[in-house]
Amino acid sequence: MSWFENIETPAQKEAGRLSSAYGLENHGLTRLNRVYWNLPTGALYEEAVFRREARVAHQGPLVVNTGKWTARAAADKFIVRESTTEENVWWGEYNRPFNPMAFNSLVTRMQGYLQGRDVFVQDLYAGADPDYRMPIRVITELAWHSLFVRTMFQKPKGLDAYKKHVPEFTIIGAPSFHGSAMIDGTRSETFIIANFAERLAVIGGSAYGGELKKTIFTVLNFLLPFDGVMPMHCSANTGEGGDVALFFGLSGTGKTTLSADPSRGLIGDDEHGWSENGIFNFEDGCYAKVIRLSPEAEPQIYACTRRFGTLLENVTMDPVSHRLDLNDDSVTENTRGAYPLSYIDNALPAAVAGHPENIIFLTCDASGVMPPISKLSPDQAIYHFISGYTSKIAGTEIGLGIEPEITFSTCFGAPFMVQRPLTYAQLLKSKILKHGAHCWLVNTGWTGGPFGVGKRISIRHTRTLLNDALSGKLRDVPFRKDPVFGFECPTECEGVPTEILDPASTWPSREEYMRKYDALAARFIDNFKLFSAGCPDEVIAAGPKRVR
């Protein structure tokens, strides 16, 4: 039963004004208390504060605490195994099968749980390209979750569009509803389950906003390749001349930071599609890590943490002054800010652009041996795309500690890749060759030694190298062939010390450096054995060669 059954809430009188003719009974949701349809930002602020879900910080952002989970529960994600997914899903660690009958039973229990309660509905679109955008619906029990998804995805234009909105995929999110391993077959009380046959996903036991956003990304990752569209875990921007750049990488490797370049137009910070039309953003908002942000290093993102309409997760706030402390990691390292894409001064309103001229693979090398930037051949690019070498940064997943965890996350986003890696790799290679994109591997991790010994590569140096790569200037400098990976590394770049370009020279001992580099090569080779079956010989040959 809703706590607000007999109390008028701030948006109660406007709750149904933007309702769709396609009602919630189509999702089996009946006997609800109040349904708040497509409330705008201001109304959702009022509802979230009224319901004590959130507080308003100095200068206007809304601050929430996600409770027990402050990151994605990757081990609790499932895909329903049925006729449409049986042969097409990459079953395993990231796509665990779930029984269709157990899913239906769980959904029935969730529908019963929501009876007598208030729910919030947002009818939205995923995908800025009209040829490929998907109408979606997100039904939540929390007002701030409704604000989160409204911030992250495209909104219908006008009352008529809302009335006629019919979703092609729906998410129901109820953090207070818990699964049961004994009753439902879930791993724990937390679950994120997608059923492609029913075009429905359900989330319970976690209030972390990223679960809602990444569920839609997972859905698009499965469906779009059937239309020849490459779904990508990347940020994207464009220069004054229209040259497009893509930045692949896991959370914490610099996708958002490096794409928010004031000299380039921002297409988006996290999830995109590459179709025959070009690049398009899946979203209408940004979801950035905000821990230890500074106005000097990241002025655009920092400014967003001081604006009305920004939603901040797990950021600490002085209870008296309501001023934020972005340096406080006492709740989590994974403090997050969700804000409209339009809050970035140079964001492209249409969120679409042409085909990329440059593709950047961002790796956070915690072993401290990878060069800061390398030029890749198409086959080397596909090898590194399949490998997805990087380090998981503290806080981005449940269970991670302070020390970075070296990992191989295929396609630079393995937890969200539903089809087999070679499907995405072949699609990407065909587009690279067709459009002549230049590919680069950029290390935003450590130099001078591994984590705990060396230091993180300066973002200023990374930006300088990237600027020269995107402008074409870096393609005209001398290169050396890397002795282990065989890619080409620039030996000079104005504004970057030469020793940074040659990471072996930053170590106390070149022999120690080569031992560590050889050990990393061994890990690459061992990891790639998982994908060698069916992989073209030229891609396998583009990997590293051991030197010992």
ZAMARGU-4260 file (C-alpha; in steps of 0.2 Angstrom, whole numbers, plus 5000, padded with zeros to 4 digits):
<rodrens>
0) 5000/5000/5000 | 5006/5017/4996 | 5011/5029/5010 | 5003/5043/5000 | 4986/5035/4997
5) 4977/5048/5006 | 4989/5063/5004 | 4990/5074/4990 | 5007/5075/4982 | 5014/5090/4972
10) 5011/5083/4955 | 4995/5073/4958 | 4983/5084/4948 | 4995/5084/4933 | 4999/5065/4935
15) 4989/5059/4919 | 4990/5074/4908 | 5004/5066/4897 | 4997/5049/4898 | 4998/5037/4883
20) 4983/5028/4876 | 4993/5012/4877 | 4990/5010/4896 | 4999/5000/4909 | 4986/4986/4909
25) 4995/4980/4893 | 5010/4976/4905 | 4999/4967/4917 | 4999/4982/4930 | 4982/4984/4937
30) 4975/4991/4954 | 4989/5003/4955 | 4987/5018/4967 | 4992/5033/4956 | 5001/5033/4940
35) 5012/5048/4936 | 5014/5049/4917 | 5029/5058/4909 | 5032/5071/4923 | 5045/5085/4918
40) 5060/5088/4928 | 5053/5101/4940 | 5038/5090/4944 | 5050/5075/4947 | 5061/5086/4958
45) 5046/5090/4969 | 5040/5072/4970 | 5057/5065/4974 | 5059/5078/4988 | 5042/5076/4995
50) 5044/5057/4996 | 5061/5059/5004 | 5070/5051/4990 | 5081/5065/4987 | 5088/5082/4993
55) 5092/5098/4983 | 5110/5104/4984 | 5117/5121/4983 | 5115/5128/4966 | 5101/5116/4961
60) 5107/5098/4958 | 5096/5084/4965 | 5106/5072/4977 | 5101/5054/4980 | 5108/5039/4989
65) 5106/5022/4980 | 5107/5012/4996 | 5115/4995/4997 | 5121/4995/4979 | 5132/5009/4972
70) 5137/5000/4956 | 5131/4988/4944 | 5127/4970/4950 | 5135/4962/4935 | 5133/4944/4942
75) 5114/4946/4944 | 5110/4950/4926 | 5101/4937/4916 | 5093/4934/4898 | 5078/4923/4896
80) 5082/4908/4886 | 5069/4906/4872 | 5067/4903/4853 | 5073/4921/4849 | 5089/4920/4860
85) 5094/4902/4860 | 5106/4903/4845 | 5110/4921/4845 | 5115/4925/4863 | 5133/4924/4869
90) 5129/4913/4884 | 5141/4913/4898 | 5148/4924/4912 | 5139/4940/4906 | 5123/4932/4898
95) 5116/4920/4911 | 5101/4910/4905 | 5085/4912/4914 | 5070/4900/4913 | 5054/4908/4904
100) 5042/4900/4916 | 5052/4907/4931 | 5052/4924/4922 | 5033/4924/4920 | 5031/4919/4939
105) 5043/4933/4944 | 5034/4946/4934 | 5018/4940/4941 | 5025/4943/4959 | 5031/4960/4954
110) 5014/4965/4947 | 5006/4960/4963 | 5019/4970/4973 | 5015/4986/4964 | 4996/4985/4967
115) 4991/4999/4978 | 5007/5008/4975 | 5011/5024/4965 | 5022/5022/4950 | 5030/5034/4938
120) 5030/5031/4919 | 5042/5039/4906 | 5038/5036/4887 | 5055/5039/4878 | 5065/5034/4863
125) 5082/5026/4863 | 5092/5032/4848 | 5094/5049/4840 | 5093/5042/4822 | 5074/5042/4817
130) 5078/5027/4806 | 5084/5016/4820 | 5076/5024/4836 | 5066/5013/4848 | 5051/5018/4857
135) 5054/5013/4875 | 5044/5014/4892 | 5052/5014/4909 | 5040/5011/4924 | 5048/5014/4941
140) 5042/5015/4959 | 5054/5030/4963 | 5052/5047/4956 | 5071/5050/4955 | 5072/5035/4944
145) 5059/5043/4932 | 5070/5058/4932 | 5085/5048/4928 | 5078/5040/4913 | 5070/5056/4907
150) 5087/5064/4908 | 5096/5050/4899 | 5084/5046/4884 | 5075/5056/4870 | 5058/5064/4874
155) 5043/5064/4863 | 5038/5081/4856 | 5021/5087/4861 | 5005/5080/4868 | 5000/5070/4853
160) 5017/5061/4852 | 5014/5056/4871 | 4996/5050/4867 | 5002/5039/4853 | 5017/5032/4861
165) 5018/5013/4860 | 5034/5005/4867 | 5044/4992/4858 | 5053/4988/4874 | 5048/4991/4892
170) 5057/4991/4909 | 5049/4989/4926 | 5061/4994/4940 | 5056/4991/4958 | 5071/4992/4970
175) 5061/4988/4985 | 5054/4972/4977 | 5067/4958/4981 | 5069/4941/4971 | 5071/4925/4980
180) 5084/4912/4974 | 5072/4898/4981 | 5056/4905/4973 | 5062/4914/4958 | 5078/4906/4953
185) 5088/4922/4954 | 5105/4922/4961 | 5101/4934/4975 | 5088/4946/4980 | 5094/4957/4966
190) 5090/4954/4948 | 5091/4962/4931 | 5082/4951/4918 | 5078/4954/4900 | 5065/4944/4890
195) 5067/4948/4871 | 5052/4937/4866 | 5041/4948/4878 | 5050/4964/4875 | 5051/4966/4894
200) 5065/4968/4907 | 5063/4969/4925 | 5074/4975/4939 | 5073/4973/4957 | 5083/4974/4973
205) 5094/4988/4967 | 5092/5007/4966 | 5108/5010/4956 | 5102/5021/4941 | 5115/5013/4930
210) 5105/4997/4929 | 5091/5006/4920 | 5102/5014/4907 | 5113/4999/4904 | 5098/4988/4902
215) 5092/4998/4887 | 5110/4997/4880 | 5110/4978/4882 | 5093/4978/4872 | 5100/4988/4858
220) 5116/4978/4858 | 5106/4962/4854 | 5093/4970/4841 | 5103/4982/4831 | 5116/4970/4823
225) 5101/4962/4814 | 5099/4978/4805 | 5117/4980/4801 | 5120/4993/4814 | 5135/4992/4825
230) 5131/4996/4843 | 5146/5003/4853 | 5151/5006/4871 | 5160/5022/4866 | 5159/5041/4867
235) 5159/5052/4851 | 5163/5069/4846 | 5166/5079/4830 | 5178/5093/4824 | 5174/5109/4816
240) 5177/5101/4799 | 5165/5087/4803 | 5178/5074/4807 | 5170/5061/4819 | 5180/5052/4832
245) 5174/5037/4843 | 5181/5033/4860 | 5179/5015/4866 | 5183/5011/4884 | 5176/5004/4900
250) 5170/5016/4914 | 5185/5025/4922 | 5196/5025/4907 | 5192/5042/4901 | 5177/5040/4888
255) 5167/5055/4895 | 5182/5066/4900 | 5191/5065/4884 | 5176/5067/4873 | 5170/5082/4882
260) 5183/5093/4873 | 5178/5111/4871 | 5186/5112/4854 | 5175/5098/4847 | 5156/5095/4846
265) 5150/5081/4858 | 5139/5068/4850 | 5137/5058/4866 | 5147/5051/4881 | 5144/5033/4882
270) 5133/5023/4869 | 5131/5025/4850 | 5126/5016/4835 | 5135/5016/4818 | 5123/5014/4803
275) 5124/5017/4785 | 5119/5035/4789 | 5134/5038/4801 | 5135/5039/4820 | 5121/5042/4832
280) 5119/5043/4850 | 5108/5031/4859 | 5105/5044/4873 | 5100/5062/4877 | 5110/5063/4893
285) 5127/5060/4900 | 5131/5049/4915 | 5149/5053/4922 | 5159/5049/4936 | 5161/5064/4947
290) 5173/5058/4961 | 5187/5072/4963 | 5181/5082/4948 | 5189/5099/4947 | 5185/5115/4938
295) 5203/5115/4931 | 5204/5098/4924 | 5186/5095/4918 | 5177/5112/4918 | 5162/5106/4908
300) 5157/5091/4918 | 5161/5100/4934 | 5149/5114/4929 | 5135/5102/4927 | 5137/5097/4946
305) 5131/5115/4950 | 5115/5115/4939 | 5097/5112/4942 | 5092/5096/4932 | 5108/5086/4936
310) 5105/5071/4946 | 5119/5066/4958 | 5121/5048/4965 | 5130/5045/4981 | 5139/5062/4982
315) 5140/5068/5000 | 5133/5085/5004 | 5135/5096/5020 | 5118/5094/5029 | 5118/5113/5034
320) 5125/5122/5019 | 5119/5109/5006 | 5136/5111/4997 | 5144/5096/4989 | 5160/5088/4993
325) 5165/5079/4976 | 5181/5073/4985 | 5172/5062/4997 | 5173/5044/4993 | 5166/5038/5009
330) 5150/5031/5001 | 5158/5025/4985 | 5172/5029/4972 | 5158/5027/4959 | 5149/5044/4963
335) 5139/5048/4947 | 5131/5063/4939 | 5117/5062/4926 | 5114/5077/4916 | 5106/5083/4900
340) 5118/5082/4885 | 5113/5100/4881 | 5122/5105/4897 | 5138/5103/4888 | 5141/5119/4879
345) 5147/5111/4863 | 5135/5096/4862 | 5127/5093/4845 | 5108/5095/4847 | 5104/5082/4834
350) 5116/5069/4842 | 5120/5062/4825 | 5135/5064/4813 | 5144/5056/4799 | 5156/5041/4798
355) 5171/5042/4809 | 5188/5047/4803 | 5197/5041/4819 | 5193/5027/4831 | 5201/5027/4849
360) 5202/5012/4860 | 5205/5018/4878 | 5215/5006/4889 | 5219/5009/4907 | 5235/4999/4909
365) 5238/4996/4927 | 5254/4986/4923 | 5262/5002/4917 | 5270/4995/4901 | 5259/5001/4886
370) 5264/5016/4876 | 5253/5031/4878 | 5247/5030/4860 | 5249/5018/4846 | 5243/5017/4828
375) 5234/5001/4823 | 5231/4993/4807 | 5213/4987/4804 | 5217/4969/4809 | 5226/4975/4825
380) 5211/4986/4829 | 5200/4971/4828 | 5212/4961/4839 | 5212/4974/4852 | 5193/4977/4850
385) 5190/4958/4853 | 5203/4958/4868 | 5196/4974/4876 | 5211/4975/4888 | 5210/4987/4902
390) 5208/4988/4921 | 5192/4989/4930 | 5192/5005/4941 | 5187/5005/4959 | 5168/5007/4962
395) 5162/5003/4944 | 5156/4986/4949 | 5151/4978/4966 | 5166/4970/4974 | 5180/4980/4967
400) 5192/4987/4979 | 5204/5002/4978 | 5217/4993/4967 | 5213/4992/4948 | 5209/4975/4942
405) 5217/4970/4926 | 5204/4963/4914 | 5199/4959/4896 | 5182/4965/4893 | 5179/4960/4875
410) 5172/4974/4863 | 5176/4986/4878 | 5160/4982/4886 | 5158/4963/4888 | 5144/4964/4901
415) 5133/4972/4889 | 5137/4962/4873 | 5123/4950/4870 | 5128/4942/4854 | 5145/4934/4851
420) 5160/4945/4850 | 5164/4940/4832 | 5148/4946/4827 | 5152/4964/4833 | 5170/4962/4827
425) 5166/4958/4809 | 5153/4972/4808 | 5166/4984/4815 | 5179/4979/4803 | 5168/4980/4788
430) 5164/4998/4793 | 5182/5003/4796 | 5187/4996/4779 | 5173/5004/4770 | 5175/5021/4777
435) 5194/5021/4780 | 5194/5025/4798 | 5211/5028/4807 | 5213/5017/4823 | 5223/5021/4839
440) 5226/5013/4855 | 5228/5025/4869 | 5234/5021/4887 | 5226/5032/4901 | 5233/5021/4914
445) 5250/5020/4922 | 5268/5024/4917 | 5285/5022/4926 | 5279/5006/4934 | 5263/4997/4939
450) 5249/5004/4950 | 5257/5007/4967 | 5274/5011/4959 | 5272/5022/4944 | 5260/5036/4941
455) 5244/5039/4931 | 5248/5046/4914 | 5244/5065/4914 | 5227/5069/4906 | 5236/5085/4899
460) 5248/5073/4889 | 5234/5062/4884 | 5224/5076/4877 | 5239/5083/4868 | 5242/5066/4859
465) 5224/5064/4855 | 5222/5082/4848 | 5237/5078/4836 | 5230/5061/4832 | 5213/5069/4828
470) 5220/5083/4818 | 5231/5072/4807 | 5246/5080/4814 | 5252/5064/4823 | 5252/5054/4807
475) 5266/5064/4800 | 5279/5061/4814 | 5292/5047/4815 | 5286/5031/4822 | 5294/5016/4829
480) 5288/4998/4829 | 5283/4991/4846 | 5294/4976/4849 | 5280/4966/4857 | 5263/4971/4849
485) 5270/4977/4832 | 5259/4992/4832 | 5267/5009/4827 | 5271/5022/4841 | 5276/5040/4838
490) 5293/5045/4844 | 5289/5064/4845 | 5274/5075/4849 | 5276/5093/4853 | 5271/5096/4871
495) 5274/5078/4877 | 5291/5073/4884 | 5300/5060/4874 | 5302/5048/4889 | 5283/5047/4890
500) 5282/5041/4872 | 5295/5027/4876 | 5288/5020/4892 | 5303/5008/4895 | 5313/5024/4898
505) 5302/5029/4913 | 5305/5012/4922 | 5321/5010/4934 | 5326/4995/4923 | 5323/4992/4905
510) 5325/4973/4908 | 5312/4974/4922 | 5300/4983/4910 | 5302/4970/4896 | 5299/4956/4909
515) 5283/4965/4913 | 5278/4968/4895 | 5281/4950/4890 | 5270/4944/4905 | 5256/4956/4898
520) 5259/4948/4881 | 5256/4931/4888 | 5240/4936/4896 | 5234/4943/4879 | 5238/4927/4870
525) 5230/4916/4883 | 5214/4927/4883 | 5213/4927/4864 | 5212/4908/4864 | 5194/4910/4870
530) 5190/4918/4853 | 5201/4910/4841 | 5188/4898/4834 | 5181/4906/4819 | 5192/4921/4820
535) 5201/4926/4804 | 5220/4921/4804 | 5225/4938/4800 | 5217/4945/4815 | 5225/4931/4826
540) 5242/4936/4818 | 5239/4954/4823 | 5242/4950/4841 | 5258/4952/4852 | 5273/4941/4850
545) 5282/4935/4866 | 5300/4941/4868 | 5306/4928/4880
</rodrens>
